[in-house]
Amino acid sequence: MQTIAGDLPGFEEAIRVLFAHDRAGLEMALLSWPVDVRNHALRLAFDDSSGHADG
């Protein structure tokens, strides 16, 4: 995630909730990110290719 989103707003909060295994918190932290980056980060974090957070 750092490579693709390290400079995006909320990155540090996203890392905190990621390590807490808090998917809902991570989705909230990623709301301001571009959709493609957000979805890729969620797939990396949770191996989810369903596109759950696209919106």
Buried (B, 14 or more C-beta within 10 A) or exposed (E): BEEBBEEBEBBEBBBEBBEEEEBEBBBBBBEEBEEEBBBBBBBEBBEEEEEEBEE
